[in-house]
């Protein structure tokens, strides 16, 4: 017990972390009774004052060091005045609301770590190991004697105590228990029927002696234990008396200290503390005043929101609601009068969302359904005198919708756009029908039926009106979407600007951090060096926090006030230009302050893409409505019955509209082009069928006689030669017109043709002209033209070579002149096939050049047909030669009748074809006829046995051959023809 009152030495730690008591190296001396240390140490003042004077807390306090403290923490925390031991020592003085703060470390004490003990541990490690080893081998003699004595006494006392029954040693031993009482005092052995006997008396004396022996054993054991601990006991008793003396002295010193402390408190502390309390009270009043101003500003939130909504300032209203809700949650939380304001603001925000959606829908409906020609693309003013411009209204709506993340507002505009597109068609039809007296709108109510009752010029004017209206419609949509897109881009730029400012602010805060740390360190040092610095440092911290909170409250209140007051000013002066600029600035500030509410950059980019897609969709919708107009007109096949000129006008109008919309919207819509292509295919089919039928009728009525060539067709051919593959304009006939010619001149060559071929030239020029006007049908038109040329080739072959004209036209026979004329007509068509091919090649895409192979097949078919006609002419003469020369006899008179007949038929053949075929073809044909003649003559001479022997028969044959040669070479263009008649004789072996 006495040892607990002495100050224990500081334990030293070994390498293994076990703290061992330091051995005393001084010589052994008698242990004196040590007194307890002073609870409040004396403070040296330079004077020899005793304990009765008490410690000084004022004079020479800087000489006190940390080593003067001799009170351990458990003793300081053991406050006997508390009912129970408190967990915090400081709460007993300053109350339960005391907030413990982190104590700054001393700047004069180094930070001791394990590395500081490293050299010492290395130096003492070897000595410690030797000491531990010696301690284990040779224990202390005193310790051994003490242990042995204690062990002997313990064994002796244990043996004596074992004589005492165990029942006396039990913790639950109680004589009140009958069983325990009977066990200790067995009275049953002493009871007898007749009173007390001498035996019972002896037994009771024996029991008493036994119990007395047990008591003696226990007392002796207790005395032995007391004797073993007598020194410590008497030391404790003496220390207790000294402790009482010291406590009395300490009580007097504490009383003196308290008096001096009270004087110090009265002189040095009450004034500064009162100043701090006054400053704190003033700060609290300022806080209260600012809080009341903030409550007044919040109280005006709902009227201000109503005022902003009346001027369509949705963004300002939403920002005011958001700021008010934030203030309610942070600054005015728990205010009873505002307990329902948060829910009211949430409902008001939902109401504003609905209002913005409805207003945007109304704006889209009114903007898209207003007149297309009399008003600008984006409305600048409405009819109310104090209303903001519609452009600003749209911008405000879009800003508000973006702030609330209502990113589906473009779907509303899309729905209104589709309905407006339908209304445009209905309005155009109704306006055009009013000027047509033939259509009774009460009888014919459907728009499609009304359009079908129009003539083509009337319907075409309607279509052009629809095209013009949709172009204006798309221009208006593009202008509106441009405003929306600019708003989205402005928000996107604001987000990026805010992000850049945050990055710059974070960098500046990092640079300012060391300076702030140094200030805090200086203040903490000042607090550490000042007596009772805990109070002063707390006061400094509280003052700093109060100033920061005060500044924050002032900023927030001024922010709310500035948001409310400029909004009122904007609402009051919305018509002025300054009001407009303030609105844009406040809108930008609201976006910068409420960036967390705004969509992300990814969402804004998606909205921009949706805006572009909406413009594309508007173009597609316009094209779809125009397709409805086309299909309604084409339902009864009226578009298929258009003339080529009318269909060309329709195609040009459609292509112009498609081109304009593509330039306006930046997208190539295919629906209207597809509908036009479908109508073009039907038109091409009808166009082709009409001309094919016309050509078939011409061929069926063709008598295959040479026709005169009107000057109109000659001019047509001449224009083709000049490279103009188009139909010339019709000339008004006059008295100076040229007369028809017998031949058609093409590049200096004469072509004897039939009337069908002249019309065929005009027909394929019509095909080429149609391709010029409608390039999209070039492939289909090329296929149909190929079919027409094949049809002409096959049908002319059937009529001439196949002798179909005998039954169709009623010709008696197919003459050589008919054959030559047909061949010449085919040659004229073959001449124009490369020209047609080159023209179509300019109208086709490179990937479509494969269809040009049809012209190669057609050219081959035509050349084969021409060759068949030539072979037919040779075959006619061949059959004649075979028939005539089979009756040839070599006898006088000469020339023979057979040769005269042959020469006569040759002259007829030449007369029939010489004017139709060119000279080269005539010569080639007669060379083939002459070869056939020589073959038959040679065969007949061989049959008759006439040889080249100079005999009489040979002479007669030579005369006939000379007659034949002279007559053939006498024909026109055959003078220089080498007949080579020597080949009729067989060569001698």
Residue pairs with C-beta under 8 A, 6 or more apart in sequence:
1 232
1 236
1 239
2 33
2 34
2 232
2 235
2 236
2 239
5 34
5 35
5 36
5 37
5 239
5 243
6 34
6 36
6 37
7 37
7 70
9 21
9 22
11 19
11 20
11 21
11 22
12 19
12 20
12 22
13 19
13 117
14 20
14 128
15 121
15 125
15 128
33 235
33 238
33 239
33 242
34 239
35 239
35 242
35 243
35 246
36 239
36 242
36 243
36 246
37 70
37 71
38 51
38 70
38 246
38 250
39 71
39 75
39 250
40 55
40 250
40 253
40 254
40 257
41 55
41 68
41 69
41 70
42 49
42 51
42 55
43 55
43 56
43 57
43 59
43 60
43 61
43 63
43 64
43 68
44 60
44 63
44 64
45 56
45 59
45 60
46 60
51 249
51 253
52 249
52 252
52 253
53 256
54 252
54 253
54 254
54 256
54 257
54 260
55 253
55 257
56 260
57 257
57 260
57 261
57 264
58 260
58 264
61 531
66 109
76 89
77 85
77 89
78 85
79 85
79 86
79 92
82 92
86 92
88 98
88 100
90 98
90 100
91 98
101 537
101 538
101 541
103 534
104 521
104 524
104 525
104 527
104 528
104 537
105 111
106 528
107 525
107 528
150 228
153 224
153 228
157 221
157 224
160 217
160 220
160 221
161 217
161 218
161 221
163 213
163 214
163 217
164 214
164 217
164 218
165 214
167 173
167 180
167 183
167 184
168 184
168 214
173 180
174 180
175 181
175 184
182 188
185 207
186 207
189 200
189 203
190 196
190 200
190 203
190 204
192 200
226 233
276 539
279 543
280 542
280 546
283 546
283 547
283 550
286 550
287 546
287 549
287 550
287 553
290 550
290 553
290 554
290 557
291 331
291 332
291 553
293 557
293 561
294 327
294 331
294 332
294 553
294 556
294 557
294 560
295 332
295 335
295 337
295 338
297 557
297 560
297 561
297 564
298 324
298 327
298 328
298 332
298 338
298 341
298 560
300 564
301 320
301 321
301 324
301 341
301 345
301 564
302 344
302 348
304 320
304 564
304 567
304 568
305 317
305 320
305 321
305 348
305 352
307 567
307 568
307 571
308 314
308 316
308 317
308 320
308 567
308 571
309 317
309 352
309 355
310 571
311 388
311 570
311 571
311 574
312 359
312 388
312 392
312 393
312 396
312 397
313 396
313 567
313 570
313 571
313 583
314 352
314 355
314 356
314 396
314 397
314 399
314 400
315 396
315 399
315 400
315 403
315 587
315 590
315 591
316 563
316 567
316 570
316 583
316 586
316 587
316 590
317 352
318 349
318 352
318 400
318 403
318 404
318 590
319 403
319 563
319 590
319 593
319 594
320 563
320 564
320 567
321 345
321 348
321 349
321 352
322 594
322 597
323 559
323 560
323 563
323 593
324 341
324 345
324 560
325 342
325 345
325 346
327 556
327 560
328 335
328 338
328 341
328 342
328 345
329 342
331 553
331 556
332 338
352 400
352 404
353 404
353 406
356 397
356 400
356 401
356 404
356 406
357 401
357 406
357 409
357 412
359 393
359 397
360 397
360 398
360 401
360 409
360 412
360 413
361 412
361 416
363 390
363 393
363 394
363 397
364 412
364 413
364 416
364 417
365 416
365 419
365 420
367 378
367 379
367 390
367 476
367 480
368 416
368 417
368 419
368 420
368 473
368 476
368 477
369 420
369 423
370 379
372 424
372 469
372 472
372 473
372 476
373 472
377 475
377 476
377 478
377 479
377 480
378 390
378 391
378 394
378 476
378 479
378 480
378 483
379 389
379 390
379 391
380 389
380 390
380 391
381 387
381 389
381 390
382 389
382 390
386 574
386 575
388 396
388 574
388 575
391 483
392 580
392 583
394 480
394 483
394 484
395 483
395 487
396 583
396 587
398 409
398 483
398 484
398 487
398 488
399 487
399 491
399 587
399 591
401 407
401 409
402 487
402 488
402 491
402 598
402 599
402 604
402 607
403 590
403 591
403 594
403 597
403 598
404 597
405 597
405 599
405 603
407 599
407 603
407 606
407 607
410 484
410 607
410 610
410 611
410 614
413 480
413 614
414 614
414 617
417 477
417 614
417 617
417 618
417 621
418 621
420 473
421 470
421 473
421 618
421 621
421 622
421 625
422 625
424 466
424 469
424 470
424 473
424 625
425 447
425 466
425 625
425 628
425 629
426 447
427 469
428 462
428 465
428 466
428 469
429 447
429 450
429 451
429 462
430 441
431 465
432 454
432 458
432 461
432 462
432 465
433 439
433 441
433 450
436 454
436 458
438 453
439 450
439 453
439 454
441 450
444 450
444 453
447 632
448 632
448 635
451 459
451 462
451 629
451 632
451 633
452 632
452 633
452 635
452 636
452 638
454 462
456 638
456 642
456 646
459 633
460 646
460 649
460 650
460 653
462 629
463 626
463 629
463 630
463 650
463 653
464 653
466 625
466 626
466 629
467 626
467 653
467 656
467 657
470 622
470 625
470 626
470 657
470 661
471 657
471 660
471 661
471 664
473 618
473 622
474 618
474 619
474 622
474 661
474 664
474 665
475 664
477 614
477 615
477 618
478 615
478 664
478 665
481 611
481 614
481 615
484 611
485 608
485 611
488 604
488 607
488 608
488 611
489 608
490 588
491 591
491 598
491 599
491 604
492 601
492 604
492 605
492 608
494 588
494 591
494 592
494 595
494 598
495 591
495 595
495 598
495 600
495 601
495 604
496 601
497 592
498 592
498 595
523 537
523 540
524 537
526 533
526 536
527 533
527 534
527 536
527 537
527 540
530 536
563 586
566 582
566 586
567 586
569 579
569 582
570 579
570 582
570 583
570 586
573 579
574 580
574 583
591 598
599 607
615 665
615 666
615 667
616 665
616 666
616 667
618 665
619 661
619 662
619 664
619 665
619 667
619 669
620 667
620 669
620 671
622 661
622 669
623 658
623 661
623 669
623 671
623 672
624 671
624 672
626 654
626 657
626 672
626 675
627 671
627 672
627 674
627 675
630 639
630 672
630 675
630 676
630 679
631 675
633 639
634 640
634 679
634 682
637 682
639 647
639 650
639 679
639 682
639 683
640 679
640 682
640 683
640 685
640 686
641 686
642 650
642 683
644 687
644 766
644 769
644 770
644 773
647 679
647 680
647 683
647 774
648 770
648 773
648 774
650 676
650 679
651 676
651 680
651 773
651 774
651 776
652 773
654 672
654 673
654 676
655 676
657 672
658 668
658 669
658 672
658 673
661 669
662 668
662 669
673 776
676 776
677 776
677 777
680 774
680 776
680 777
680 780
681 777
681 780
683 777
684 770
684 777
684 780
684 781
684 784
685 784
687 770
687 784
688 784
688 787
688 788
691 763
691 766
691 767
691 788
692 787
692 788
692 791
694 759
694 763
695 756
695 759
695 760
695 763
695 788
695 791
695 792
695 795
696 791
696 795
698 755
698 756
698 759
699 756
699 792
699 795
699 796
699 799
700 799
700 808
700 809
701 809
702 754
702 755
702 756
702 799
702 805
702 809
703 805
703 809
703 811
704 754
704 799
704 800
704 805
704 811
704 814
704 818
704 821
704 822
705 754
705 818
705 821
706 742
706 752
706 753
706 754
706 821
706 916
707 753
707 754
707 755
707 758
708 740
708 741
708 742
709 740
709 741
709 742
709 743
709 744
709 753
709 758
710 740
710 758
711 737
711 738
711 739
711 740
711 741
712 731
713 744
713 758
713 761
713 762
714 741
714 744
714 745
715 728
716 727
716 728
716 761
716 762
716 765
717 744
717 745
717 746
717 761
719 726
719 728
720 765
720 832
720 835
721 746
721 747
725 765
725 768
725 769
725 772
725 835
725 836
725 839
726 765
726 768
726 769
726 772
727 762
727 765
727 766
727 769
742 752
743 750
743 751
743 752
744 750
744 751
744 752
744 753
744 758
744 828
745 751
746 828
746 831
749 918
750 918
751 824
751 825
751 827
751 828
752 821
752 824
752 915
752 916
753 821
753 824
753 825
753 828
754 821
754 822
754 825
756 792
756 825
757 825
757 828
757 829
760 792
760 829
761 828
761 832
763 788
764 785
764 788
764 789
764 832
764 836
767 781
767 784
767 785
767 788
768 836
768 839
768 840
770 777
770 781
771 777
771 778
771 781
771 782
771 839
771 840
771 843
772 843
775 843
778 840
778 843
778 844
778 848
779 844
779 848
779 851
781 840
782 840
782 844
782 851
782 852
782 854
783 851
783 854
785 836
786 854
786 855
786 858
789 829
789 833
789 858
789 862
790 858
790 861
792 829
793 826
793 829
793 858
793 861
793 862
793 865
796 822
796 825
796 826
796 865
797 865
797 868
798 804
799 805
799 808
799 809
800 814
800 818
800 819
800 822
800 869
801 819
801 822
801 865
801 868
801 869
801 872
803 814
805 811
805 814
805 818
806 812
806 813
806 814
811 818
815 912
816 873
816 876
816 909
816 912
816 913
817 912
817 913
817 916
819 869
819 872
819 873
820 869
820 873
820 912
820 913
820 916
820 917
821 916
822 869
823 866
823 869
823 870
823 917
824 916
824 917
826 862
826 865
826 866
826 869
827 866
829 862
830 859
830 862
830 863
830 866
833 855
833 858
833 859
833 862
834 855
834 859
836 855
837 852
837 855
840 852
841 849
841 852
844 851
844 852
870 921
870 925
870 928
873 909
873 913
873 925
873 929
874 925
874 928
874 929
874 932
877 905
877 906
877 909
877 929
877 932
877 933
878 929
878 932
878 936
880 902
880 905
881 902
881 932
881 933
881 936
881 937
882 936
884 898
884 901
884 902
884 905
885 898
885 902
885 933
885 936
885 937
885 939
885 940
886 940
887 898
888 896
888 898
888 899
888 937
888 940
888 944
889 896
889 898
889 944
890 896
890 944
890 946
890 953
890 956
890 957
891 956
892 956
894 956
894 959
894 960
894 963
895 959
895 960
895 963
895 964
896 956
896 960
898 960
899 960
899 963
899 964
900 963
902 933
902 964
903 963
903 964
903 967
903 968
906 926
906 929
906 967
906 968
906 971
907 967
907 971
909 926
909 929
910 922
910 926
910 971
910 972
910 974
913 922
913 925
914 922
914 971
914 972
914 973
917 925
919 973
922 973
922 974
923 973
923 974
923 977
926 968
926 971
926 974
926 977
927 977
930 968
930 977
930 979
933 964
934 979
934 980
934 981
934 983
934 984
937 961
937 984
938 983
938 984
938 985
938 986
941 947
941 957
941 984
941 985
942 986
944 953
946 953
946 954
946 957
947 954
947 985
947 986
947 988
948 954
948 985
948 986
948 988
957 984
961 981
961 984
964 979
964 981
965 979
965 981
968 974
968 977
968 979
969 975
969 976
969 977
969 979
